[in-house]
Structures are given as C-alpha cells and as structure tokens.
Amino acid sequence: QVELVESGGGVVHTGDSLRLSCAASGLWTLAWFRQSPGAEREFVAGLSWRGDRTAVAESVKGRFTISGDTRKHLAYLQMNNLRPEDTAVYFCAARAFSELPEDSSQYIYWGQGTQVTVSS
C-alpha cells in the first residue's frame, strides 16, 4: 500500500545541479540511494519521520542536501556540483523506524528510480 514516486532526474554536465523529488503515500522515514552499473546500491541521504532529522553520506557531504517534510510525505535531494561519478539511478526508499541506516536492506519500500547522468 506504500507508493514512492521519484522525479527530477536528467542529463547534465559536470558542475551542474539537479533536484530530485520523492512523493510518498504516507508518513515514513525516507531516504535516497543510488546505484550505477556493476556497483552496490549506495546510501546517499535520509530524512527521518522523527523531527525530520537528516543524514548525508560522507561521499556527497558538502554537495548534496536532503530536505522535505515527512508529514507532507515529501523528500527532496538537492545535488550541486555534480560529477561524472554521480551518474546512477537514484531511488527513494522508505522504512517505518526513525533511524537512518546506510544499509539498503533496512528499507522495505522502494520507488522505481530516476536516472541521473553527468557528462564530463
């Protein structure tokens, strides 16, 4: 009964910015993961239902920011100064608990993903 819909992906050049949106069908902790071909799914950022607390992966800290309002069932990922290594499918995920683990197996609901491609 939980639906997650991502939007905002596209093709950009190195140094450009994108903002991804995740719309959920209820109140959940929301997170962004990404996966490139041949790589493991990687945690990017999370937004907890407990006070909209946030977490950002060390690999993107300083460039990416998560924001939103879980009470409005929305999470955004602002991506600045994009690099080719950011190229991936970006997924929105949800879990019931308030913690923000980086392990993808801790999230039980997933969107279909949105493609982000950064050219050099």
N, C-alpha and C positions, 0 to 999 in steps of 0.2 A: 504493500500500500504506500510505500515511500518512493517518490519520484524525484530525481535530481536532474536538472537540465542546465548544461553549460552553454555559454555563448561567448563570443568576443575574440576567438582565435583568428589567425590570418597569417599572411606572409609579409614580413618586414625586413628592413636592413639592420645591420649591426648598429647599435646605439639608439634605435627607435624604442618606442613604448607601446604597450598594449594593456588593456584592462579586461580581464575575464570576469564573467558573472556566473554565479551558481544560484539557481532558484530551487528551493526545496519545498516539499509538500507538507512540512510540519516542523516542529521545534526539535532540532538535533544539533549536536556538535558537528561542525562542517570543516572539511579540510581539502586542500589541493595536493594532488600527487601528479607526477609526470613520468612518462615512460618513452624512451627512444628505442629504436630497433636494436635488439641484442642486449639491452640493458634491463636491470631490475627496476621495478616501479619504485620511485623515489619520492619521499615526503618533501613537500615544498613549504606549506604553511597551514595553520589551523586556526579555527575560531570556535571557542567553547561556548556552550549554552550557559555556563555559569559566568555571568558578568561580561560576556563577550571577550574573555581573555584570549590573547593571541600568542602564537608561536610561529617562528620563521626558521627555516633550515639555515644552518651556518653557510651552506654553499651559495645561498642567494641573499643573505643578510646584507642590507645596505642598498640593494637594488629592487627587491620585491617587498611589497607591503600587503598584508591581508587586512580587510576591513569588512564591515557589514553589520547586520543586526539579526541575530538568530531568532529574535521574536518576530521579525518580519520575514523570516525564512530565506535570508539572502546573505551571500558571502561574495566578496569581490577580491580579485588578485590583481593589484597594480604592479606591472612589470616594467621597470625602467632600465635603460642602458642594456638592452638585450644583446646577447652574444650568440654566435652560431651554436655553441654547446647547450643553449637553452632550447634548441629545437626538440620538440617532443609532442606527444599527445598529452594534454593536460586534463585530468579527471577530477571531478568533485566527488567526495566521499562523505559518508555520514556514519555516526555512531551514537549510541544512547548515552554514554557516560561523558563526564565533563573533562576528563583528561585528554591530552593531545599527544598520543604516542606517534612515533615515526614509523612504526611497523604497519604496513598496509593491511595485514591480516586482522588488525584490531578494528577495522571499519567494515561494516556489514552491508552498506548500501552504496552503489556506485552509479554515476552517470555514464553516458556513452563516450564522453571525451570531446575535446575540441583541439584541433591541430594548430600548433604554433610553429612556424618556420622562420628562422632568422638566417638571412643570407649574408655572406661576407662581401 
